[in-house]
Amino acid sequence: MLSLFTFLFVGTGGGDLDALNRELISRITADGRIYLTQTMLDGKFVLRFQAGTFTATEADVETAGDVIIEMARRL
């Protein structure tokens, strides 16, 4: 079972995806409800989500998804 995955937010306006994703992770971190990490993958700035801790619940994963979507919609 994979517990760490990366994703890239592409938005709707095109433009600089690295800058867009840096802003997204900055907003997520500032919000404080969840914490994501980032990395470079094939030359692109991507976000990393870890869901494999023993204490993670389905509600935790749903909350993370909700926060990511909420912050992305604000961009």
C-alpha positions as CSV (number, residue, x, y, z in Angstrom):
1,M,0.0,0.0,0.0
2,L,1.4,3.4,-1.0
3,S,1.1,6.0,1.7
4,L,3.1,8.9,0.2
5,F,2.1,10.5,-3.0
6,T,2.8,13.7,-4.9
7,F,0.4,15.9,-6.8
8,L,0.5,19.1,-8.8
9,F,-2.2,21.7,-8.7
10,V,-2.7,23.1,-12.2
11,G,-5.5,25.6,-11.6
12,T,-7.5,27.1,-14.4
13,G,-5.5,30.1,-15.6
14,G,-2.3,28.4,-16.8
15,G,0.8,30.4,-15.9
16,D,3.7,29.4,-13.7
17,L,2.8,26.1,-12.1
18,D,5.8,26.2,-9.7
19,A,4.7,29.6,-8.4
20,L,1.1,28.5,-8.1
21,N,2.0,25.3,-6.1
22,R,4.4,27.3,-3.9
23,E,1.6,29.7,-3.1
24,L,-0.8,26.8,-2.4
25,I,1.5,25.1,0.0
26,S,2.3,28.4,1.7
27,R,-1.4,29.0,2.3
28,I,-2.0,25.4,3.5
29,T,0.9,25.8,6.0
30,A,-0.3,29.3,7.1
31,D,-3.8,27.8,7.7
32,G,-2.4,25.4,10.2
33,R,-4.9,22.6,10.0
34,I,-2.7,20.2,8.0
35,Y,1.0,20.1,7.0
36,L,2.2,19.0,3.6
37,T,5.8,18.8,2.3
38,Q,7.1,19.5,-1.2
39,T,9.7,18.3,-3.5
40,M,10.9,18.6,-7.1
41,L,9.9,15.9,-9.4
42,D,11.0,15.9,-13.1
43,G,11.8,19.5,-12.7
44,K,8.4,20.5,-11.3
45,F,7.6,21.7,-7.8
46,V,5.0,19.2,-6.4
47,L,3.2,18.8,-3.1
48,R,3.6,15.6,-1.1
49,F,0.8,14.0,1.0
50,Q,1.6,11.3,3.6
51,A,-1.4,9.2,4.7
52,G,0.3,6.2,6.1
53,T,0.8,6.9,9.8
54,F,-0.7,4.3,12.1
55,T,-2.8,6.9,13.8
56,A,-4.3,8.4,10.6
57,T,-8.0,8.0,10.3
58,E,-10.4,8.3,7.4
59,A,-11.6,11.6,8.9
60,D,-8.0,12.9,8.9
61,V,-7.6,12.1,5.2
62,E,-11.0,13.7,4.4
63,T,-10.0,16.8,6.3
64,A,-6.8,17.0,4.4
65,G,-8.6,16.8,1.1
66,D,-11.1,19.4,2.2
67,V,-8.3,21.8,3.3
68,I,-6.4,21.3,0.1
69,I,-9.5,22.0,-2.0
70,E,-10.5,25.0,0.0
71,M,-7.0,26.6,-0.2
72,A,-6.8,25.8,-4.0
73,R,-10.2,27.5,-4.7
74,R,-8.9,30.7,-3.1
75,L,-6.0,31.0,-5.6
